[in-house]
Amino acid sequence: MQNKKAKEAKRRWEKLCRSIAQKRNPFAEMSKEQVIKELRRTREKLWEEKLASRT
């Protein structure tokens, strides 16, 4: 049973890795400053959503 689960997990992991490898990096064409700005914007959005879910 464990062996079956391990094989299934490995298969799913490999599928995920292939999927990620095929996708383009969203930060590929950005400068360092643009990447930082975008990450901050995303962090801010997630933080607001997290706080909104608490009220």
mmJSON file of the N, C-alpha and C atoms, coordinates in Angstrom:
{"data_MODEL":{"atom_site":{
"group_PDB":["ATOM","ATOM","ATOM","ATOM","ATOM","ATOM","ATOM","ATOM","ATOM","ATOM","ATOM","ATOM","ATOM","ATOM","ATOM","ATOM","ATOM","ATOM","ATOM","ATOM","ATOM","ATOM","ATOM","ATOM","ATOM","ATOM","ATOM","ATOM","ATOM","ATOM","ATOM","ATOM","ATOM","ATOM","ATOM","ATOM","ATOM","ATOM","ATOM","ATOM","ATOM","ATOM","ATOM","ATOM","ATOM","ATOM","ATOM","ATOM","ATOM","ATOM","ATOM","ATOM","ATOM","ATOM","ATOM","ATOM","ATOM","ATOM","ATOM","ATOM","ATOM","ATOM","ATOM","ATOM","ATOM","ATOM","ATOM","ATOM","ATOM","ATOM","ATOM","ATOM","ATOM","ATOM","ATOM","ATOM","ATOM","ATOM","ATOM","ATOM","ATOM","ATOM","ATOM","ATOM","ATOM","ATOM","ATOM","ATOM","ATOM","ATOM","ATOM","ATOM","ATOM","ATOM","ATOM","ATOM","ATOM","ATOM","ATOM","ATOM","ATOM","ATOM","ATOM","ATOM","ATOM","ATOM","ATOM","ATOM","ATOM","ATOM","ATOM","ATOM","ATOM","ATOM","ATOM","ATOM","ATOM","ATOM","ATOM","ATOM","ATOM","ATOM","ATOM","ATOM","ATOM","ATOM","ATOM","ATOM","ATOM","ATOM","ATOM","ATOM","ATOM","ATOM","ATOM","ATOM","ATOM","ATOM","ATOM","ATOM","ATOM","ATOM","ATOM","ATOM","ATOM","ATOM","ATOM","ATOM","ATOM","ATOM","ATOM","ATOM","ATOM","ATOM","ATOM","ATOM","ATOM","ATOM","ATOM","ATOM","ATOM","ATOM","ATOM","ATOM","ATOM"],
"id":[1,2,3,4,5,6,7,8,9,10,11,12,13,14,15,16,17,18,19,20,21,22,23,24,25,26,27,28,29,30,31,32,33,34,35,36,37,38,39,40,41,42,43,44,45,46,47,48,49,50,51,52,53,54,55,56,57,58,59,60,61,62,63,64,65,66,67,68,69,70,71,72,73,74,75,76,77,78,79,80,81,82,83,84,85,86,87,88,89,90,91,92,93,94,95,96,97,98,99,100,101,102,103,104,105,106,107,108,109,110,111,112,113,114,115,116,117,118,119,120,121,122,123,124,125,126,127,128,129,130,131,132,133,134,135,136,137,138,139,140,141,142,143,144,145,146,147,148,149,150,151,152,153,154,155,156,157,158,159,160,161,162,163,164,165],
"type_symbol":["N","C","C","N","C","C","N","C","C","N","C","C","N","C","C","N","C","C","N","C","C","N","C","C","N","C","C","N","C","C","N","C","C","N","C","C","N","C","C","N","C","C","N","C","C","N","C","C","N","C","C","N","C","C","N","C","C","N","C","C","N","C","C","N","C","C","N","C","C","N","C","C","N","C","C","N","C","C","N","C","C","N","C","C","N","C","C","N","C","C","N","C","C","N","C","C","N","C","C","N","C","C","N","C","C","N","C","C","N","C","C","N","C","C","N","C","C","N","C","C","N","C","C","N","C","C","N","C","C","N","C","C","N","C","C","N","C","C","N","C","C","N","C","C","N","C","C","N","C","C","N","C","C","N","C","C","N","C","C","N","C","C","N","C","C"],
"label_atom_id":["N","CA","C","N","CA","C","N","CA","C","N","CA","C","N","CA","C","N","CA","C","N","CA","C","N","CA","C","N","CA","C","N","CA","C","N","CA","C","N","CA","C","N","CA","C","N","CA","C","N","CA","C","N","CA","C","N","CA","C","N","CA","C","N","CA","C","N","CA","C","N","CA","C","N","CA","C","N","CA","C","N","CA","C","N","CA","C","N","CA","C","N","CA","C","N","CA","C","N","CA","C","N","CA","C","N","CA","C","N","CA","C","N","CA","C","N","CA","C","N","CA","C","N","CA","C","N","CA","C","N","CA","C","N","CA","C","N","CA","C","N","CA","C","N","CA","C","N","CA","C","N","CA","C","N","CA","C","N","CA","C","N","CA","C","N","CA","C","N","CA","C","N","CA","C","N","CA","C","N","CA","C","N","CA","C","N","CA","C","N","CA","C"],
"label_alt_id":[null,null,null,null,null,null,null,null,null,null,null,null,null,null,null,null,null,null,null,null,null,null,null,null,null,null,null,null,null,null,null,null,null,null,null,null,null,null,null,null,null,null,null,null,null,null,null,null,null,null,null,null,null,null,null,null,null,null,null,null,null,null,null,null,null,null,null,null,null,null,null,null,null,null,null,null,null,null,null,null,null,null,null,null,null,null,null,null,null,null,null,null,null,null,null,null,null,null,null,null,null,null,null,null,null,null,null,null,null,null,null,null,null,null,null,null,null,null,null,null,null,null,null,null,null,null,null,null,null,null,null,null,null,null,null,null,null,null,null,null,null,null,null,null,null,null,null,null,null,null,null,null,null,null,null,null,null,null,null,null,null,null,null,null,null],
"label_comp_id":["MET","MET","MET","GLN","GLN","GLN","ASN","ASN","ASN","LYS","LYS","LYS","LYS","LYS","LYS","ALA","ALA","ALA","LYS","LYS","LYS","GLU","GLU","GLU","ALA","ALA","ALA","LYS","LYS","LYS","ARG","ARG","ARG","ARG","ARG","ARG","TRP","TRP","TRP","GLU","GLU","GLU","LYS","LYS","LYS","LEU","LEU","LEU","CYS","CYS","CYS","ARG","ARG","ARG","SER","SER","SER","ILE","ILE","ILE","ALA","ALA","ALA","GLN","GLN","GLN","LYS","LYS","LYS","ARG","ARG","ARG","ASN","ASN","ASN","PRO","PRO","PRO","PHE","PHE","PHE","ALA","ALA","ALA","GLU","GLU","GLU","MET","MET","MET","SER","SER","SER","LYS","LYS","LYS","GLU","GLU","GLU","GLN","GLN","GLN","VAL","VAL","VAL","ILE","ILE","ILE","LYS","LYS","LYS","GLU","GLU","GLU","LEU","LEU","LEU","ARG","ARG","ARG","ARG","ARG","ARG","THR","THR","THR","ARG","ARG","ARG","GLU","GLU","GLU","LYS","LYS","LYS","LEU","LEU","LEU","TRP","TRP","TRP","GLU","GLU","GLU","GLU","GLU","GLU","LYS","LYS","LYS","LEU","LEU","LEU","ALA","ALA","ALA","SER","SER","SER","ARG","ARG","ARG","THR","THR","THR"],
"label_asym_id":["A","A","A","A","A","A","A","A","A","A","A","A","A","A","A","A","A","A","A","A","A","A","A","A","A","A","A","A","A","A","A","A","A","A","A","A","A","A","A","A","A","A","A","A","A","A","A","A","A","A","A","A","A","A","A","A","A","A","A","A","A","A","A","A","A","A","A","A","A","A","A","A","A","A","A","A","A","A","A","A","A","A","A","A","A","A","A","A","A","A","A","A","A","A","A","A","A","A","A","A","A","A","A","A","A","A","A","A","A","A","A","A","A","A","A","A","A","A","A","A","A","A","A","A","A","A","A","A","A","A","A","A","A","A","A","A","A","A","A","A","A","A","A","A","A","A","A","A","A","A","A","A","A","A","A","A","A","A","A","A","A","A","A","A","A"],
"label_entity_id":["1","1","1","1","1","1","1","1","1","1","1","1","1","1","1","1","1","1","1","1","1","1","1","1","1","1","1","1","1","1","1","1","1","1","1","1","1","1","1","1","1","1","1","1","1","1","1","1","1","1","1","1","1","1","1","1","1","1","1","1","1","1","1","1","1","1","1","1","1","1","1","1","1","1","1","1","1","1","1","1","1","1","1","1","1","1","1","1","1","1","1","1","1","1","1","1","1","1","1","1","1","1","1","1","1","1","1","1","1","1","1","1","1","1","1","1","1","1","1","1","1","1","1","1","1","1","1","1","1","1","1","1","1","1","1","1","1","1","1","1","1","1","1","1","1","1","1","1","1","1","1","1","1","1","1","1","1","1","1","1","1","1","1","1","1"],
"label_seq_id":[1,1,1,2,2,2,3,3,3,4,4,4,5,5,5,6,6,6,7,7,7,8,8,8,9,9,9,10,10,10,11,11,11,12,12,12,13,13,13,14,14,14,15,15,15,16,16,16,17,17,17,18,18,18,19,19,19,20,20,20,21,21,21,22,22,22,23,23,23,24,24,24,25,25,25,26,26,26,27,27,27,28,28,28,29,29,29,30,30,30,31,31,31,32,32,32,33,33,33,34,34,34,35,35,35,36,36,36,37,37,37,38,38,38,39,39,39,40,40,40,41,41,41,42,42,42,43,43,43,44,44,44,45,45,45,46,46,46,47,47,47,48,48,48,49,49,49,50,50,50,51,51,51,52,52,52,53,53,53,54,54,54,55,55,55],
"pdbx_PDB_ins_code":[null,null,null,null,null,null,null,null,null,null,null,null,null,null,null,null,null,null,null,null,null,null,null,null,null,null,null,null,null,null,null,null,null,null,null,null,null,null,null,null,null,null,null,null,null,null,null,null,null,null,null,null,null,null,null,null,null,null,null,null,null,null,null,null,null,null,null,null,null,null,null,null,null,null,null,null,null,null,null,null,null,null,null,null,null,null,null,null,null,null,null,null,null,null,null,null,null,null,null,null,null,null,null,null,null,null,null,null,null,null,null,null,null,null,null,null,null,null,null,null,null,null,null,null,null,null,null,null,null,null,null,null,null,null,null,null,null,null,null,null,null,null,null,null,null,null,null,null,null,null,null,null,null,null,null,null,null,null,null,null,null,null,null,null,null],
"Cartn_x":[0.826,0.0,0.868,1.875,2.768,3.506,3.921,4.646,3.775,2.482,1.544,1.42,1.303,1.166,2.44,3.579,4.849,4.986,4.593,4.66,3.715,2.522,1.551,2.066,2.643,3.196,4.338,5.185,6.295,5.777,4.754,4.178,3.586,2.865,2.277,3.346,4.405,5.509,6.171,6.427,7.054,6.153,4.851,3.903,3.921,3.938,4.005,5.297,6.409,7.699,7.686,7.131,7.041,6.164,5.065,4.142,4.824,5.548,6.251,7.335,8.041,9.128,8.617,7.381,6.836,6.315,5.999,5.445,6.56,6.257,7.219,7.285,8.459,8.664,8.014,7.086,6.402,7.329,8.485,9.427,10.578,10.522,11.638,12.055,11.103,11.417,11.447,11.364,11.311,12.682,12.848,14.059,13.911,15.004,14.987,13.964,13.918,12.991,11.539,11.278,9.917,9.475,10.389,10.082,9.741,10.554,10.31,8.969,8.676,7.407,6.23,6.333,5.259,5.09,6.193,6.101,5.459,5.808,5.199,3.705,3.329,1.917,1.151,1.744,1.108,0.998,2.072,2.058,0.977,0.88,-0.138,-1.552,-1.78,-3.088,-3.434,-2.488,-2.725,-2.972,-2.223,-2.382,-3.782,-4.232,-5.568,-6.645,-6.475,-7.44,-7.464,-6.301,-6.215,-6.902,-6.663,-7.305,-8.816,-9.228,-10.646,-11.376,-10.715,-11.36,-11.536,-10.804,-10.896,-12.061,-12.555,-13.635,-14.998],
"Cartn_y":[-1.197,0.0,1.259,1.301,2.45,2.65,1.552,1.626,2.254,1.902,2.474,3.977,4.383,5.803,6.562,5.961,6.599,6.761,5.759,5.836,6.912,6.966,7.982,9.389,9.547,10.84,11.247,10.306,10.593,10.982,10.274,10.577,11.985,12.329,13.671,14.751,14.458,15.414,15.668,14.622,14.763,15.535,15.273,16.004,17.492,17.805,19.193,19.861,19.169,19.718,20.015,19.113,19.347,20.556,20.658,21.78,23.111,23.151,24.377,24.731,23.728,23.965,24.55,24.247,24.731,26.162,26.601,27.943,28.981,30.122,31.218,31.92,32.315,33.036,34.414,34.773,36.061,37.263,37.041,38.125,38.185,37.37,37.227,38.538,39.344,40.572,41.823,41.638,42.783,43.112,44.377,44.776,44.391,44.492,44.16,45.017,46.289,47.207,46.853,46.475,46.093,44.817,43.875,42.631,42.933,43.753,44.109,44.807,45.73,46.451,45.487,44.556,43.584,42.652,42.211,41.345,42.078,43.336,44.134,44.302,44.547,44.704,43.403,42.281,40.994,40.73,41.013,40.813,41.67,42.917,43.835,43.295,42.819,42.282,41.068,40.162,38.974,39.341,40.31,40.754,41.334,42.138,42.725,41.64,40.661,39.567,38.763,38.556,37.795,38.558,39.858,40.67,40.751,40.836,40.936,39.654,38.524,37.262,37.101,37.879,37.797,38.588,39.531,40.372,39.865],
"Cartn_z":[0.0,0.0,0.0,0.868,0.933,-0.384,-0.997,-2.257,-3.341,-3.35,-4.322,-4.113,-2.858,-2.54,-2.916,-2.669,-3.009,-4.523,-5.261,-6.722,-7.248,-6.676,-7.088,-6.758,-5.587,-5.197,-6.133,-6.47,-7.379,-8.76,-9.235,-10.538,-10.544,-9.493,-9.41,-9.302,-8.54,-8.402,-9.755,-10.501,-11.815,-12.776,-12.706,-13.547,-13.191,-11.909,-11.459,-11.929,-11.812,-12.257,-13.751,-14.543,-15.99,-16.287,-15.582,-15.778,-15.455,-14.368,-13.967,-14.975,-15.457,-16.405,-17.72,-18.081,-19.344,-19.253,-18.044,-17.874,-17.871,-18.427,-18.491,-17.14,-16.752,-15.509,-15.624,-14.732,-14.846,-14.63,-14.057,-13.782,-14.784,-15.819,-16.751,-17.417,-17.804,-18.548,-17.671,-16.349,-15.446,-14.878,-14.535,-13.832,-12.36,-11.633,-10.213,-9.467,-9.785,-9.126,-9.437,-10.682,-11.076,-10.35,-10.214,-9.508,-8.058,-7.421,-6.02,-5.871,-6.774,-6.729,-6.874,-7.803,-8.033,-6.838,-6.254,-5.078,-3.906,-3.729,-2.657,-2.89,-4.134,-4.476,-4.175,-4.531,-4.282,-2.787,-2.058,-0.607,0.045,-0.399,0.132,-0.133,-1.339,-1.706,-0.849,-0.689,0.126,1.586,2.078,3.458,3.666,2.727,2.83,2.788,1.926,1.844,3.143,3.721,4.97,6.094,6.163,7.197,6.972,5.732,5.41,5.817,5.727,6.068,7.579,8.365,9.82,10.384,9.639,10.189,9.8],
"occupancy":[1.0,1.0,1.0,1.0,1.0,1.0,1.0,1.0,1.0,1.0,1.0,1.0,1.0,1.0,1.0,1.0,1.0,1.0,1.0,1.0,1.0,1.0,1.0,1.0,1.0,1.0,1.0,1.0,1.0,1.0,1.0,1.0,1.0,1.0,1.0,1.0,1.0,1.0,1.0,1.0,1.0,1.0,1.0,1.0,1.0,1.0,1.0,1.0,1.0,1.0,1.0,1.0,1.0,1.0,1.0,1.0,1.0,1.0,1.0,1.0,1.0,1.0,1.0,1.0,1.0,1.0,1.0,1.0,1.0,1.0,1.0,1.0,1.0,1.0,1.0,1.0,1.0,1.0,1.0,1.0,1.0,1.0,1.0,1.0,1.0,1.0,1.0,1.0,1.0,1.0,1.0,1.0,1.0,1.0,1.0,1.0,1.0,1.0,1.0,1.0,1.0,1.0,1.0,1.0,1.0,1.0,1.0,1.0,1.0,1.0,1.0,1.0,1.0,1.0,1.0,1.0,1.0,1.0,1.0,1.0,1.0,1.0,1.0,1.0,1.0,1.0,1.0,1.0,1.0,1.0,1.0,1.0,1.0,1.0,1.0,1.0,1.0,1.0,1.0,1.0,1.0,1.0,1.0,1.0,1.0,1.0,1.0,1.0,1.0,1.0,1.0,1.0,1.0,1.0,1.0,1.0,1.0,1.0,1.0,1.0,1.0,1.0,1.0,1.0,1.0],
"B_iso_or_equiv":[0.0,0.0,0.0,0.0,0.0,0.0,0.0,0.0,0.0,0.0,0.0,0.0,0.0,0.0,0.0,0.0,0.0,0.0,0.0,0.0,0.0,0.0,0.0,0.0,0.0,0.0,0.0,0.0,0.0,0.0,0.0,0.0,0.0,0.0,0.0,0.0,0.0,0.0,0.0,0.0,0.0,0.0,0.0,0.0,0.0,0.0,0.0,0.0,0.0,0.0,0.0,0.0,0.0,0.0,0.0,0.0,0.0,0.0,0.0,0.0,0.0,0.0,0.0,0.0,0.0,0.0,0.0,0.0,0.0,0.0,0.0,0.0,0.0,0.0,0.0,0.0,0.0,0.0,0.0,0.0,0.0,0.0,0.0,0.0,0.0,0.0,0.0,0.0,0.0,0.0,0.0,0.0,0.0,0.0,0.0,0.0,0.0,0.0,0.0,0.0,0.0,0.0,0.0,0.0,0.0,0.0,0.0,0.0,0.0,0.0,0.0,0.0,0.0,0.0,0.0,0.0,0.0,0.0,0.0,0.0,0.0,0.0,0.0,0.0,0.0,0.0,0.0,0.0,0.0,0.0,0.0,0.0,0.0,0.0,0.0,0.0,0.0,0.0,0.0,0.0,0.0,0.0,0.0,0.0,0.0,0.0,0.0,0.0,0.0,0.0,0.0,0.0,0.0,0.0,0.0,0.0,0.0,0.0,0.0,0.0,0.0,0.0,0.0,0.0,0.0],
"pdbx_formal_charge":[null,null,null,null,null,null,null,null,null,null,null,null,null,null,null,null,null,null,null,null,null,null,null,null,null,null,null,null,null,null,null,null,null,null,null,null,null,null,null,null,null,null,null,null,null,null,null,null,null,null,null,null,null,null,null,null,null,null,null,null,null,null,null,null,null,null,null,null,null,null,null,null,null,null,null,null,null,null,null,null,null,null,null,null,null,null,null,null,null,null,null,null,null,null,null,null,null,null,null,null,null,null,null,null,null,null,null,null,null,null,null,null,null,null,null,null,null,null,null,null,null,null,null,null,null,null,null,null,null,null,null,null,null,null,null,null,null,null,null,null,null,null,null,null,null,null,null,null,null,null,null,null,null,null,null,null,null,null,null,null,null,null,null,null,null],
"auth_seq_id":[1,1,1,2,2,2,3,3,3,4,4,4,5,5,5,6,6,6,7,7,7,8,8,8,9,9,9,10,10,10,11,11,11,12,12,12,13,13,13,14,14,14,15,15,15,16,16,16,17,17,17,18,18,18,19,19,19,20,20,20,21,21,21,22,22,22,23,23,23,24,24,24,25,25,25,26,26,26,27,27,27,28,28,28,29,29,29,30,30,30,31,31,31,32,32,32,33,33,33,34,34,34,35,35,35,36,36,36,37,37,37,38,38,38,39,39,39,40,40,40,41,41,41,42,42,42,43,43,43,44,44,44,45,45,45,46,46,46,47,47,47,48,48,48,49,49,49,50,50,50,51,51,51,52,52,52,53,53,53,54,54,54,55,55,55],
"auth_comp_id":["MET","MET","MET","GLN","GLN","GLN","ASN","ASN","ASN","LYS","LYS","LYS","LYS","LYS","LYS","ALA","ALA","ALA","LYS","LYS","LYS","GLU","GLU","GLU","ALA","ALA","ALA","LYS","LYS","LYS","ARG","ARG","ARG","ARG","ARG","ARG","TRP","TRP","TRP","GLU","GLU","GLU","LYS","LYS","LYS","LEU","LEU","LEU","CYS","CYS","CYS","ARG","ARG","ARG","SER","SER","SER","ILE","ILE","ILE","ALA","ALA","ALA","GLN","GLN","GLN","LYS","LYS","LYS","ARG","ARG","ARG","ASN","ASN","ASN","PRO","PRO","PRO","PHE","PHE","PHE","ALA","ALA","ALA","GLU","GLU","GLU","MET","MET","MET","SER","SER","SER","LYS","LYS","LYS","GLU","GLU","GLU","GLN","GLN","GLN","VAL","VAL","VAL","ILE","ILE","ILE","LYS","LYS","LYS","GLU","GLU","GLU","LEU","LEU","LEU","ARG","ARG","ARG","ARG","ARG","ARG","THR","THR","THR","ARG","ARG","ARG","GLU","GLU","GLU","LYS","LYS","LYS","LEU","LEU","LEU","TRP","TRP","TRP","GLU","GLU","GLU","GLU","GLU","GLU","LYS","LYS","LYS","LEU","LEU","LEU","ALA","ALA","ALA","SER","SER","SER","ARG","ARG","ARG","THR","THR","THR"],
"auth_asym_id":["A","A","A","A","A","A","A","A","A","A","A","A","A","A","A","A","A","A","A","A","A","A","A","A","A","A","A","A","A","A","A","A","A","A","A","A","A","A","A","A","A","A","A","A","A","A","A","A","A","A","A","A","A","A","A","A","A","A","A","A","A","A","A","A","A","A","A","A","A","A","A","A","A","A","A","A","A","A","A","A","A","A","A","A","A","A","A","A","A","A","A","A","A","A","A","A","A","A","A","A","A","A","A","A","A","A","A","A","A","A","A","A","A","A","A","A","A","A","A","A","A","A","A","A","A","A","A","A","A","A","A","A","A","A","A","A","A","A","A","A","A","A","A","A","A","A","A","A","A","A","A","A","A","A","A","A","A","A","A","A","A","A","A","A","A"],
"auth_atom_id":["N","CA","C","N","CA","C","N","CA","C","N","CA","C","N","CA","C","N","CA","C","N","CA","C","N","CA","C","N","CA","C","N","CA","C","N","CA","C","N","CA","C","N","CA","C","N","CA","C","N","CA","C","N","CA","C","N","CA","C","N","CA","C","N","CA","C","N","CA","C","N","CA","C","N","CA","C","N","CA","C","N","CA","C","N","CA","C","N","CA","C","N","CA","C","N","CA","C","N","CA","C","N","CA","C","N","CA","C","N","CA","C","N","CA","C","N","CA","C","N","CA","C","N","CA","C","N","CA","C","N","CA","C","N","CA","C","N","CA","C","N","CA","C","N","CA","C","N","CA","C","N","CA","C","N","CA","C","N","CA","C","N","CA","C","N","CA","C","N","CA","C","N","CA","C","N","CA","C","N","CA","C","N","CA","C","N","CA","C","N","CA","C"],
"pdbx_PDB_model_num":[1,1,1,1,1,1,1,1,1,1,1,1,1,1,1,1,1,1,1,1,1,1,1,1,1,1,1,1,1,1,1,1,1,1,1,1,1,1,1,1,1,1,1,1,1,1,1,1,1,1,1,1,1,1,1,1,1,1,1,1,1,1,1,1,1,1,1,1,1,1,1,1,1,1,1,1,1,1,1,1,1,1,1,1,1,1,1,1,1,1,1,1,1,1,1,1,1,1,1,1,1,1,1,1,1,1,1,1,1,1,1,1,1,1,1,1,1,1,1,1,1,1,1,1,1,1,1,1,1,1,1,1,1,1,1,1,1,1,1,1,1,1,1,1,1,1,1,1,1,1,1,1,1,1,1,1,1,1,1,1,1,1,1,1,1]
}}}
